[in-house]
């Protein structure tokens, strides 16, 4: 096979892949809905326990607690676990004692068992101390609009679910945040039909759907909520005590146990600024990037090659085809690049990001390629990554 025919085949493959993912993205635009409105909350409002694990969170925790003081839902408690912080986290919690009164419960984390990772251990302690019928786990860097807790409670009433998870609107400020973080949502929303997290695919035979049910599990630990009885029935975070992507593993556990979960998007309700610098972002993704692929090196490498073919090769061939006059390659490159930009512009409008950064999609892809090389080197050398002062 000649070099020209190989390039044409790869471009054709990229266009077909992008067309298929276009259908998934369009479907998600309609089916990944906001949290339910609060109008269907029953007269006897369930107690919501807002559970916040906090380790060295002095920079963000106060903003979250302030947003919780403004909630329009009257029946909730706030539990904050100070997980051996080395900064002013404990002082930030105490500063809000007057605002919440007895509804604010300040917990000091106990020593982590060797077999546990830090976040699952903190969340397990929170879940055991909570009194609510609904457990709402929030990362300390999230922010809530005033109706957020009401909408979480209403979503359990309006949908037959035992768990919900919200994908917050990510707040992006720096160049690297804008260039990289949207690709996380891009991957999710072009590959996974959100409705399949809630129910089995109707086109799939029932026996096959049961077998693959766990494969359609997804969650975002920044904002995740459970019916307390179901959470405790599956063992809470104890069941995922050594999992880096504990949110996804909890979702998988519920789905395989026959419970229903549902994903929502958080525009207008929940927002988050995950990272504030490229260095922090690299360290954050470095700890869990391979875990997202189930620690499968073949799958990890295949995903890397796929992204190079679909998201980098068409840009290179666009210029090559202009120079060598290959009409077929030129049109296929234009089609692929156009579809990528259309996808990114759709996401930018949806999640209220700066659409100009959509034009830098290849830079974000190459950033993840660099991350992948570093993560693969960590795995092969057995090197553990440090996050918030702990090896993971």
Steps between C-alpha positions, in 0.01 A plus 500: 500500500644838399554787740223695326244224541598453866449868573165498320386196696601657833321823414190308395513312832528830690196646321288190566603502868412870530163450332411222744607707799303794359184294542593419862572866577172617348310242699671604822417863433135410552526213749763630744260735673539740793401392849124481557308805609418514869121512457446127558660472843258326741348683796719301739832610359778243533805601700796550266846445647754705307832319543825682421842333528764769546878460493694826469200686356535845658494659154161367392306363795374837624338575164314170504381549858387853416294365208342247735387779737289636212311179421121525477454142624423510874577144606869421466812454709860561403780264601858605428782256571841657551726228365823584685535834322825691534353841414213714636221257405392449864486877554284547190252242635484670839434836335165367379378355832285806570350503150384138521463441872446133590445412133877520443688195625878529505669160492867430548612211285645193665823340383465341157540120490785387276266326255285810442548797272445842653176617341303175543607489866387858559168439324441178694534688828260768376245242387509327837450826692218635281136491611324586174284289271707637211879524501640775278879479461670814372862580428621808685561688173136487387253788521121472526229732379227560757263234362759223471412298812129536422559370151702204624217403735242549223697285257466202732125561513459551126711206383507136617867513599720409794793719395546814297812676381546849360763611249562857615561790271879525514632850566795557265730800539856430389623405153562136595170460681317621189711287267495171691205456735223515236647183348385305808140594424562451129604138557205429728231661289612365162551141614237422765127556447402640840164324499678162508634588843135510610357209300618213281525558123170391348669363189709259706366153597409490868757236596774694322388827659528348847850377420616841373307708755813595693666623179247783480579626849626856535510755779669819612612497862492881513124470552346162571198404713347178632195374679661425833350154542634387161839658562538306823359182350779486238761570767546871437850611411637190671413312181737728303756564774802450273362647174636824360188557287272413791209696351481284187550182702209593728282560196604164359424329830148644512423417139620141524294462819188599309462856626442797273717809473468810290740770380415868476687807377556780746470819295317751718517273806849363575837636389858410576851622437707183520847641444658844491831424324643268238729340756212424734290368213777269379546358850126455546447307177824308541366320806187359333547508121595133466233399754241641259607228255473226761883478512488327161819591313370370162184711539704799615737482201213435257320808630814708450542380140131558429525860619804565284322363193169680559606830656857570381545325165221693318662834594837383367346361181305819439825682427663202329206458264509869410866465407481175301161566340326185629130586462368198692729560797423870497123451518524226762731719709263796471207277602683361804630836619158660451327231705752541783443874511122459484513261796716736701288806422189309609661413831624855552153645450347232721736541794563873453869478415696732275437357150829635362687232692318241289749585227779369722361147519823340368700670778278341763534159331879528492500603867323175584748308281782646708313407817449147368873451440574614857229273645623202298853562627367514858323168452793320342745627764262437790518864607219625724361850455460740791175691543435732793795356687403134454623231265226361274 
